[in-house]
């Protein structure tokens, strides 16, 4: 059946129906968006998908609301919002429309659900307080999207509809960027695994370009690796490897004597011709050539091993 209308409620909006519209709009670009609470629109009908309104969750009738009792729940008991319901039923097709390789569809579908969709669902249902983000509470995506609603004294007959239309490309940009990032991470993982095999027992991982690497290192169990080097434009970069995704602490820092130095000063401190820069926080250094960055990496490994043995 051809989908001709995407129907959600009128008035103010939240992140869940806005993000649902992003997914459905990609799959059914010719469908007309209708924002209404009129019974004639929010009743199941041929060619329409109804979401965040309708007081029922009925996939066969293509109605995806979560405001009724009982609230639709995931297998683990956590509540769905309309976004979660739409993602559950249409997310895989959305990923295919984004040209995600079929072999990666299920992994990315689940990953995006956990990291992106679920927090929106929980906040929309009041099961997660924005305050858990601490000082960044006002910077969460659901909160930011809702700031795009009209202010209280900028009202008009179509103010909410115009604001929704203006917010839609903003929401779309975040969804598409997240999907691109997850797909790229899968591609990077394959490259990093090859590089880990090539590194063997060495402490330095050489990559063909800058890319996400920590998750692949963890998956491979390559605990011996301390630093990563890769070309970066006209020069080469060396970075540390963080101990975990929620910590800035590295497995090993670059030598303290290099901190904050550049060019000639860094060449003198390191003894490496072509050394160009070391961040003051000692998590990244830059060299002019591959030979120079590998020489710096060898020195950094030796210093780290010495520090570890002393400690």
N, C-alpha and C positions, 0 to 999 in steps of 0.2 A: 504493500500500500504506500502511496506517495504521501509524505508528510507535508501538509500545506500551512499549518499553523502551530506555533509554539506559544502556549498560553500560561501565563503566570499572573499573580495578583497585581492590582493597581496600587497606587499610593506609595508610601515610603518603601525602601528596599533594603535588603541585607545581603551579605556576601554570598549566602547559599544559592538564592535564585539567580543572582548575577553571574556567578561562576557556572551554574547549570546552563545558563544561556550561552556561555562561551562554548561549552562542549556541544550542545545541541545545534548551535549556529554553524559550527564547523561541519557537522554531519548533514545538516539540512539547510544549506545556504539560501535556497529559494523560498523557504518557509517564512511566513509573515509572523512577526512577534506581536502578540496581543497581551496587553496588561489590563486585566479586568477582573472584577468580582461578580459580574453579571452571570446569573445562573445559566443563561444561554451559552456562555463561553466555557464555564468551568464544569460543565457536564460532559462526560465522554462522548466523542463523536468521531466520525470518519475523518482521517487526515490530521488529527490534532494530538499533540502531547501536552499534557497539563501537569504543572509542577509547582510545588510550594503553595498550592491552593487546591480545594476540592474535597478536603476532609476524609480522604481515603488513600490507601496505597494499594493500587490494583495494576500490576504490570501488564496484564492482558488487555486492560482497557486503556493503558498508557496514561495512568494518573499516578503521580508520585508526590503525595503530600505526607507530612509527618506531624501535623498539628493535632491529629485525632488521638483518641485513646483506644487501645494501647499504642504507644509510639513504636514505629518500626525499629527493631534492634538488630545489631550485628550478632554473629554467633557468640561473641564474647560478652554480649549484654550491653554494649555501648550503643547509644542512640544514633540513628541516622538523621541528617537534615535532608532537604531535597537534593542538595549537591551530592551527598553520599549515595542516595538512591539512584540518581541519574548516572553517577560514575559507575556504580555496580552494574547497571544494565547497558550503558552505552560507552563506558570508558575504553573498552578494548577496541571497539570500532573507531573511537576517536584516535587512539594511538595508531591504528592502521592508516587513518586519514592523514596523520602526521608523518607517515612513511617510516614508522618504527619497524625494524626487522621483526618478522613473525616470531623468530626464536626468542626475542626479548620482550614480547608483548606481556606475557603473564607476570614476569619479574617486575617490569616497570609499572604495570597496573597495580600490583600489590604495594610496591614501594611508594608510589604516588598517593595511594589511598592512606597509607600509614602516616606519611610525613606531611602531606598537604591537605587531603580531604578530611581526615578524621579530626584534626584540630578545629576546622571550620564547623564540622558537625557538632562537636562538643560545645563550642562557644555559642552556637545558635540555639542549642537546647538548654543552655544554662548549666551544663555539666562541667564546664571549665571556665574559671574566672580569668578575665584578661590580666588581673593583677598578678597571676603567677609569673608573668613576664617581667615583673619588677619594674625598674625604671624605664624599660622598653615597652611597657604595656600599651602605650599609645601608638606604637610603631608596628603592631601586628597587622597582618594583611586584612583580616576582617574589619578591624577598627579603621584602618586607612581607607578601605573601600567605602565604608559608611560615611567618612568625612566628605565624600563626593555628593551626598544628598543635599538638596537645597537648604539654605539657612532658614530660620523660622519666619523672617520677614521678606523673603524673596519668593513669594507664592504667586501662583498663577494657575490657570486651569490645567496646563500641561507641564507644570514645573517638575513634577516627579518623573514624568516620562522623558523629558529632555535630559534630566540629570542621569537617569538610567542609561540612556543612549550614549551620553558622554562618558559614563563610567565603564561601559562595556569594553572599549578598546584597551583601557587600563588593566582591567581584569584579565582580558585575553593575553596581554603581554606577559603577565606573571605566570599564567598557566603554561603558555607555549615555551617560555624560557625555562620553566621547571622541567618540562618534558624533554626539551633539547638537552638540558644538562644531564638528566638521567640517562638518555640514550648515548650521549657522549661518554659518560662514565663507563658504560658497558664496553664501548669501543676502546677506551683507554685501558680498561682492565686487561683486555687481550694483549695489548702491546706491552704493558708492564709485566705481565706474566712471562712473555718471551724474554724481556730484558733481565728479569730475575734469574731465569735459567742460564742466560749468557753470563751473568755476573758470578755464578757459582758461589764459592765461599768468600768472595771479595766483599768488602764493607761498603763499596760505593756502587750505586746503581746508575748506569748511564742510559738515558732515554733519548729518543730521536727528536723530541720537542717537549715543551712544557705541557703537562697534562695531569689530571688527578691520579695520584699513585698510592695513597696511604691504604685505602681499602683493599687493593690488590696485594699489597705487601702483607697486610694482616691475614688475608685469605690464604696466601701462600705460606704463612708461618715463617717469613723471612726475618726473624728477629735479629739476625746478625748485621743487617744493613743499617748504616748510620747516616749516610748522606746520599743525595741525588744530584746528578749533574745533567744538564741538557743545553742545547743551543738556544739562544734567545736573541733573535735578530742578528746583529753583527757581532755579538759577543756570546759568552757562555755563562750560565748561572749555576751556582751550587746552593742547595737548600738543605736544611735539616729535616728530620722526619719526626712529626709530632707523636707523642706516646699514645694519644687517643684523640677522637674527634671532638671531645668536649674539654680539651686542655691545650694550652699553648706550650706546655713543657715538652722539650725535645728529647729524643733518645741521647743525643749528644749535641752540645753547642759548638760553634766555631771558636777557635782560640781567642782567649780574652785579649791577647796582645794586638789582635786585628780590629777590634771593635771601633767603629766609627771612622776608620782610616780610608783614604782614597789614593789612587795613583802612586806617585813616588813614595809617599809615606807608607803605603801598604806594601809596595814592592820591597822596601827596606825591612819592614817588620816581618814579612813572610819569607823573604829571600827568593821570591818568584817573579821573574820578569813577565809583565803582562797582567799582574794583579791590579784590579781597578777599583774595587769598592767592597767594603764589608759593613753591613748594617750594624748600628750601635747595639742592637738587641741580639746580634750574633746568630741570626737564623738564615741569612742569605748573604752570599758573596758573589761577585762578578769578576770575570777575567776576560782578557781580549781573545784568547784562543783556547781550543780544546786541550792542548798540551799544558797550558798555564792552569786551567781549572782543575785538571787531573792532578797536577803537582800540588795545588792547594788542598785538594781533597785528601791526598796521601798524608800531608802534614796534619790536617785536621783529624784524620783517623788516628794517627800516631799520638797526637795530643790527647784525644779522647780516651784511648786505651791506657795511656800513662795516668791520666786523672782517675780512671776507674781503678787501676791497680793501687794507687796511693790511697784512694778512699776505702 
